[in-house]
Amino acid sequence: MTEEILRVENLRTTFTTSAGEVKAVEGVSFTVNRGEVLGIAGESGSGKSATMLSIMGLLGDAGRISYDSLSFMGENLTPESVKTLRGDKIAMIFQDPMTSLNPVLSVGWQLEEALRRHKWQGNIHERVAEMMTKVGIVPADERMRQYPHEFSGGQRQRLMIAMSILCSPELLIADEPTTALDVTVQAQILGLLREIRNDTGMSMILITHDLGVIAGESDRVIVMYGGRIMEEGTSREIFGSPSHPYTRGLLHSLPKADGKRERLIPIEGQPPDLLNPPEGCPFVKRCSEAMRICLHRKPEALTLSETHKYSCWLGEKC
Ligand code: SF4
């Protein structure tokens, strides 16, 4: 039986800027089940990172957040409870391992500090050495005394993964974890995350603009655009029968792995200006199938199967 560990309903995040209000996240709802990988795809500015930072309470005073429901393992999340869970039951790794560690402190001290903050009951030094060994940074005792500049980009991301799993989280949020790394290191890091998931059974939210990474790693996928969910489904549904014109456009712009040489078709145009979002469908200015109604009314989510939904007026015509 699937056990839901995270539920987000109707999340909205707005940033107040000198130019006006930016609606970065508009009515986003989803769940994450125990042990599954939920991939969140979309281009820059689609709202995927803002969604996660809102849930983790990491926007500070910068963003105004509202939601109908936000719960983790059956408990409602409050700003106070999120602080306690962060780094403990919910961990996060970020895009840039080069700037995630403090350059003037040894890596061992930084990893131990994460455990001290969460009042770890066991031997802190041993736990750090165990996790560093798990992610392949060896000999751990020696390397704990070194500073971030003595590690390569891939090794620093391994250290960030070690830090994130120190407290055995139930949910790991990985925000573009391989974007700053070259392709071979990217494959190693994804393999390491897969191995840890298989060992621990933790759930993961994988945020990336790279659909190839999403296809290889995710059980379910959400495609975001203009702060909204355009389509969601299992990986098989999204990659096998994409229904939203934006999802289809993203897939057409990717090279195929079957070796056939086909012309890639880019999605022309720019993402919407979220200071002045379109009145109707956020994708309307770039959609080759747009109709008059798309200009003025936002489409509701249409259900194709128990797991597959998309928001587009084309479905209403069928
Ligand atoms: Fe295109 Fe209209 Fe569907 Fe939006 S609602 S994706 S503009 S057809």
Residues whose N, C-alpha, C, O or C-beta is under 5 A from the ligand:
A	BS01	SF4	P245 C281 F283 V284 C287 E289 A290 M291 C294 P299 S311 C312 W313 L314
